[in-house]
Amino acid sequence: MAEQPPPGIDTSVATAARMYDYYLGGKDNFAVDRDAAERVLSAAPEVRPIALENRRFLQRGVRYLAEQGVTQFLDIGTGLPTQGNVHQIAQAHDPAARVVYVDNDPIVLVHARALLSSNSATKVVTADLRDPDAVLGSASELLDLSRPFALLMAAVLHFVPDSDRPHELVAGYREVLPSGGHLLVSHVTGDTRPQSSAGAAAAYRNTRNPATLRTVEQIAGFFGDFDLAEPGLVPVPRWRPDSPVPSDAEDIWMYGAVGRKP
Ligand SMILES: C[S@@+](CC[C@H](N)C(=O)[O-])C[C@H]1O[C@@H](n2cnc3c(N)ncnc32)[C@H](O)[C@@H]1O
C-alpha cells in the first residue's frame, strides 16, 4: 500500500477516490481511507460487489457507446486508474478515440498522468463538476464539443449534495451536448436495501465526500428527455450484461443507464 503520499496529497481525511480504489483491490490508498472503507463495509458488505459491478457497467457502457460510433468521451469523476480504463476500452474499438478525464481529487491527476504520459488522445484535468465552465473549458482543448460526445458520470453524482443542485447542474451539461450525444450515469439509491445503504451513506459522512442516496425516480431525472438505451435504468448488473447476471443483482443498490439526446 502507498504510505508515502505524493506531494500535496492530504492523507488526514478519507476520500471517495481512494476508498473506491481500496474496494477494487488497488494500492493507491492510505490508512485513513482503508479505515473509512472498512466502516462502510461493516455497515454494508455488498459495497465491494457494488463497486466491482459499477466498474463493469461503466466498461460495458463505454463499449456500447464506442459501438454506436462515439469517439469523444468526457469522463467526470474518473477515480484512480485501474484495470480497463475508459480510454483503453474506447481506443481498443477506435485508436483515434479521445478521452478527457476530470476529477476534483488531486490524487487522480498524479496517478493518471503517469498512466497517460504517452497517450496524446487523452487528457486529465483536476476540476470540479460543479464548475461546468472550468470542466468544459478544459475538455474543449481536446474534444470538439460542437460534435456529439459522451458524457460519463459514473458513481459521482451521489457525491453532489442536494444543496449544490445536481439536477440543475446535469441539465446544464445536457444542454451543452449536441443532438446525438450521450449521457451515462450510475448512482446509489436508498430504494432497495434501505438499511444497509443508509448505514453506508452514514459512514461516508466524515470523509471528504459525503454521499447522498437518491430514489430511482430522482436518478431517472438526471436524463431529462433523453432516450434511454434498453433496458433503461436498472441495477447496474442488469444493464446489457455480457456474462450471467449474479443471483444477488437486487442487492446492488447502484442504478445505471445510458441516454441519447434526441
Ligand atoms: C466512486 S468514484 C467513481 C470512479 C469511476 N467514475 C467509476 O465509476 O468507476 C467517484 C469519483 O468522483 C470524484 N468526485 C466526487 N465529487 C466530485 C466533483 N464534485 N467533481 C469531480 N469529481 C468528483 C471522486 O474524487 C472520485 O474519484
The ligand as an ORCA input file, in Angstrom:
! r2SCAN-3c Opt
* xyz 0 1
  C     -16.662      6.168     -6.764
  S     -15.527      7.043     -7.761
  C     -16.101      6.612     -9.377
  C     -14.986      6.371    -10.364
  C     -15.436      5.995    -11.782
  N     -16.277      7.022    -12.364
  C     -16.194      4.702    -11.791
  O     -17.438      4.711    -11.829
  O     -15.563      3.637    -11.757
  C     -16.123      8.715     -7.614
  C     -15.134      9.764     -8.092
  O     -15.819     11.020     -8.207
  C     -14.933     12.042     -7.799
  N     -15.727     13.229     -7.432
  C     -16.537     13.385     -6.358
  N     -17.109     14.605     -6.368
  C     -16.647     15.242     -7.487
  C     -16.864     16.533     -8.050
  N     -17.674     17.427     -7.452
  N     -16.219     16.861     -9.190
  C     -15.398     15.963     -9.800
  N     -15.151     14.711     -9.310
  C     -15.765     14.365     -8.166
  C     -14.174     11.429     -6.638
  O     -12.968     12.123     -6.388
  C     -13.973     10.009     -7.145
  O     -12.763      9.866     -7.839
*
